[in-house]
Amino acid sequence: MSPFSVLSLAGNLFGLASATWKAAAPAEADSFQALLAERLRGSPEDATTALFGQSGAGGLPFAGTPGGAASPLLARLGTGGGVAGLSSLGRNLSLADPESGYRMMSRINQRDVTYRAQFAELSAMQAAVATMQQAGKTLGEIDAASDAGSDGATLKAKLQTFASRYNEWIGRFAETIEQGGVLDGTQAAEVSLYELEKSVENPFNGGMRGLHGLRDLGFTIDQTSNLAHFDPATFDAAFQRNRQGVLDTIGEFSANFAKSASLLNASDNFIPRQLNNLDGAIDYLTDNLSSLRSEFGRGDPARPTPQIARALAAYQQLPKV
């Protein structure tokens, strides 16, 4: 791998982590940036060696549960075992500021675990978006004989099923983007939840038939819980008053919702791009963690939150390619 390739991968790594580091410890981040600036003066080859050392070789999906699956990964981040050239306390005393290097390595140890947890959680979200895309398509598969019957019972059942699927989606992933969640600050995850909610609330579906989206059919989103609610009575009134408008509104919504979900998972769009970035950072750390520790100090071991630990366990179960 060329020095420029290494620097490119490193750029992805530090780009993914920088916002978190600055938010968590701005003074430490600024201090270490000054140290990096001092260490990185010189040619690209010198910068690569100075910074990184020598490179070494139906329902919605749920994350795994806590247990032994994550233990091997956490074990390699423990404090046991020395690193050549470091003090007994894990500091590289040849650095101008060993403590800054040690603190930075502590954050990298944490990010090494967090990236894997994020990869697993975002992979689960990718599969869930595909499930929601199919749910949207199914809603729009209207049969004139049954769905347009006298009382609209079949359509009501479909809307209630879609509401249940949507609420499963929210229940599974709303917490993961909250402060402290596995995907806190991850744009791909935040956009996915936002876009599908806005697609449900789109008032223009059925506009040519005098309706204002699903809300005129009794399908609304609670602004506090973000959960969907379906009111059959509102649907009945709309169906009796404007049967063709109801059918057209559902058909338009189905197509638009499925398209929104498809775009989120489209090649080089939000979710695949972020998964690719995470995969590159994980691969880089896998190859270079020992060199980083030799250069900057051992750092404290990672301390994953329960949510990160569950996602990390799920990562351990993913097929490795």
C-alpha positions in Angstrom: 0.0 0.0 0.0 1.4 3.4 -1.0 1.9 6.2 1.7 -0.9 8.1 0.0 -3.3 5.1 0.3 -2.5 4.8 4.0 -3.0 8.5 4.5 -6.3 8.3 2.6 -7.5 5.5 4.9 -6.3 7.3 7.9 -8.2 10.4 6.8 -11.4 8.4 6.7 -10.6 7.1 10.2 -9.9 10.5 11.7 -12.7 12.1 9.8 -15.2 9.6 11.2 -13.9 10.2 14.7 -13.0 14.0 14.8 -16.5 15.3 15.6 -16.9 12.8 18.5 -13.4 13.6 19.9 -13.9 17.4 19.8 -17.3 17.1 21.4 -16.1 14.9 24.2 -12.8 16.7 25.0 -12.2 19.8 23.1 -9.1 20.8 25.0 -7.5 17.4 24.6 -8.4 17.3 20.9 -6.8 20.8 20.3 -3.7 19.8 22.3 -3.3 16.6 20.3 -3.8 18.4 17.0 -0.9 20.6 17.9 1.2 17.5 18.6 0.1 16.0 15.2 1.1 19.2 13.4 4.6 18.9 14.8 4.9 15.2 14.0 3.5 15.5 10.5 6.0 18.0 9.1 7.9 16.6 6.2 7.2 14.4 3.2 4.1 12.1 2.8 6.4 9.1 3.5 7.7 10.7 6.7 4.1 11.6 7.8 2.9 8.1 7.3 5.7 6.6 9.5 5.4 9.4 12.1 1.7 9.1 12.5 1.0 5.4 12.0 4.3 3.5 12.2 4.8 0.7 9.8 1.7 -0.9 8.4 1.1 -4.5 9.1 -0.3 -7.0 7.0 -40.3 -10.2 7.3 -39.8 -8.7 10.8 -37.1 -6.2 11.2 -33.6 -7.3 12.0 -32.4 -6.9 15.6 -28.9 -6.5 16.9 -27.3 -9.4 18.9 -27.6 -9.8 22.6 -24.8 -9.3 25.1 -22.6 -12.3 25.6 -19.4 -14.0 24.7 -19.5 -13.1 21.1 -17.9 -9.7 21.7 -15.3 -11.0 24.2 -12.4 -11.8 21.7 -12.6 -8.3 20.3 -12.7 -6.6 23.7 -9.9 -8.9 24.9 -7.5 -7.5 22.3 -8.2 -4.0 23.7 -7.3 -4.9 27.3 -4.3 -3.6 29.2 -2.7 -7.0 29.6 0.5 -7.5 27.7 3.2 -4.9 27.0 4.0 -3.1 23.8 7.6 -2.9 22.8 9.2 0.4 23.5 6.6 1.6 26.0 6.9 2.3 29.7 5.3 0.0 32.2 2.3 2.4 32.3 1.9 2.1 28.5 3.3 5.5 27.6 5.7 6.3 24.8 8.2 8.5 26.6 9.9 9.5 23.4 6.9 11.7 22.5 7.0 15.4 23.3 3.7 14.9 25.2 3.3 11.2 26.1 0.0 11.9 28.0 -1.6 13.4 24.9 -0.5 10.4 22.8 -1.9 8.0 25.5 -5.2 9.8 25.6 -5.5 9.9 21.9 -4.8 6.1 21.8 -7.5 5.6 24.4 -10.0 7.3 22.1 -8.8 5.2 19.1 -9.3 2.0 21.3 -12.8 3.2 21.9 -13.4 4.0 18.3 -12.1 0.6 17.2 -15.0 -1.0 19.1 -17.5 1.7 18.2 -16.9 1.5 14.4 -17.6 -2.3 14.5 -20.8 -1.7 16.5 -21.9 1.1 14.1 -21.2 -1.2 11.1 -23.5 -3.9 12.6 -26.2 -1.5 13.5 -26.2 0.3 10.2 -26.2 -3.0 8.4 -29.3 -3.9 10.4 -30.8 -0.6 9.4 -30.0 -1.3 5.7 -31.9 -4.6 5.9 -34.8 -2.9 7.7 -35.0 -0.1 5.1 -35.3 -2.9 2.4 -38.1 -4.5 4.6 -39.9 -1.1 4.7 -39.5 -0.7 1.0 -41.3 -4.0 0.5 -44.0 -3.1 3.0 -44.7 0.1 1.0 -44.9 -1.8 -2.3 -47.3 -4.4 -0.8 -49.6 -1.6 0.4 -49.9 -0.4 -3.2 -50.7 -3.8 -4.7 -54.4 -3.0 -5.0 -56.8 -5.5 -6.4 -59.9 -3.8 -7.8 -62.3 -6.6 -6.8 -61.4 -6.9 -3.1 -59.7 -3.6 -2.2 -62.3 -1.5 -3.8 -65.2 -3.4 -2.2 -68.2 -1.8 -0.6 -66.7 -1.2 2.8 -62.9 -1.0 2.1 -62.2 -3.7 4.7 -59.2 -5.1 2.8 -57.6 -1.7 2.4 -58.1 -0.9 6.1 -56.4 -4.2 7.0 -53.5 -3.3 4.7 -53.1 0.2 6.2 -53.1 -1.3 9.7 -50.5 -3.8 8.8 -48.3 -1.0 7.3 -48.7 1.0 10.5 -47.5 -2.0 12.5 -44.5 -2.4 10.3 -43.7 1.3 10.5 -43.9 1.2 14.3 -41.6 -1.8 14.4 -39.1 0.3 12.4 -39.4 3.2 14.7 -39.2 1.1 17.8 -36.1 -0.7 16.6 -34.1 2.3 15.4 -35.3 5.6 17.0 -33.1 5.0 20.1 -30.0 4.2 18.2 -29.7 7.8 16.8 -30.4 9.5 20.1 -27.6 11.1 22.1 -25.4 8.3 23.3 -26.8 5.8 20.9 -24.7 3.6 18.6 -25.5 5.8 15.6 -25.6 9.1 17.4 -24.5 11.7 14.9 -24.5 9.3 11.9 -26.1 11.2 9.1 -27.0 8.1 7.1 -29.1 6.8 10.0 -30.7 10.1 10.9 -31.7 10.8 7.2 -33.2 7.3 6.9 -35.6 7.8 9.8 -36.4 11.3 8.7 -37.0 10.6 5.1 -39.4 7.7 5.7 -41.4 9.7 8.3 -41.7 12.6 5.8 -42.7 10.3 3.1 -45.6 9.0 5.3 -46.6 12.6 6.1 -46.4 13.8 2.5 -49.6 15.8 1.9 -49.4 15.7 -1.9 -50.3 12.1 -2.4 -53.8 12.1 -3.8 -53.8 15.8 -4.4 -55.3 15.4 -7.9 -58.2 13.6 -6.3 -58.8 16.3 -3.6 -57.0 14.4 -0.8 -54.0 15.4 1.3 -52.0 12.3 1.7 -52.5 9.5 4.2 -53.7 11.8 6.9 -57.0 12.2 5.1 -57.3 8.4 5.3 -56.8 8.3 9.0 -53.0 7.5 9.0 -51.0 10.0 11.1 -47.6 10.2 12.9 -47.6 11.2 16.6 -45.2 14.1 16.9 -44.0 13.0 20.3 -43.5 9.3 19.9 -43.0 9.3 16.1 -45.3 6.2 16.0 -48.0 5.8 13.4 -51.7 5.7 14.3 -54.5 4.5 12.0 -58.1 5.7 12.6 -60.5 3.4 10.8 -63.4 5.8 11.2 -61.6 8.6 9.3 -60.8 6.1 6.6 -64.4 4.9 6.3 -65.6 8.5 5.9 -63.0 9.2 3.1 -63.7 5.9 1.4 -67.5 6.4 1.2 -67.0 10.0 0.0 -64.2 9.5 -2.5 -63.4 5.9 -3.1 -61.3 6.4 -6.2 -59.4 9.2 -4.5 -58.5 6.8 -1.6 -57.3 4.2 -4.0 -55.2 6.7 -5.9 -53.8 8.2 -2.7 -52.6 4.8 -1.5 -51.2 4.0 -4.9 -49.2 7.2 -5.1 -48.0 6.9 -1.5 -46.9 3.3 -2.1 -44.8 4.3 -5.1 -43.2 7.3 -3.5 -42.5 5.6 -0.2 -40.8 2.6 -1.9 -38.8 5.0 -4.0 -37.6 6.9 -0.9 -36.5 3.7 0.8 -34.8 2.5 -2.4 -32.8 5.7 -2.7 -31.5 5.3 0.9 -30.0 2.0 0.0 -28.9 3.0 -3.5 -25.3 2.4 -4.5 -23.0 5.2 -3.1 -25.9 6.8 -1.4 -26.3 7.4 2.4 -26.2 3.9 3.9 -23.9 2.1 1.5 -21.4 5.1 1.5 -21.3 5.2 5.3 -20.9 1.4 5.5 -18.0 1.6 3.1 -16.3 4.4 5.2 -16.8 2.3 8.4 -15.4 -0.8 6.7 -12.3 1.1 5.5 -11.7 2.5 9.1 -12.2 -1.0 10.6 -9.7 -2.5 8.1 -7.2 0.2 8.7 -7.3 -0.3 12.5 -7.1 -4.1 12.1 -3.9 -3.7 10.2 -2.3 -0.8 12.1 -3.5 -0.9 15.8 -0.3 -2.4 17.1 1.8 0.2 15.2 -0.4 3.0 16.5 0.0 1.8 20.1 3.8 1.5 19.6 3.8 5.1 18.4 1.4 6.8 20.8 1.1 4.5 23.8 -1.2 1.7 24.7 -4.2 3.8 25.8 -7.0 2.7 28.1 -9.1 -0.2 27.0 -12.5 0.5 25.4 -15.5 0.8 27.7 -18.6 0.1 25.5 -22.0 1.1 26.6 -24.6 -1.7 26.8 -26.1 -0.6 23.5 -22.7 -0.6 21.8 -21.9 -4.0 23.4 -25.1 -5.5 21.9 -24.2 -4.1 18.5 -20.6 -5.3 18.9 -21.9 -8.8 19.6 -24.0 -8.6 16.4 -20.9 -7.5 14.5 -19.0 -10.7 15.7 -21.8 -12.7 14.1 -21.7 -11.0 10.7 -20.2 -13.1 7.9 -16.6 -12.1 7.2 -15.5 -11.5 3.6 
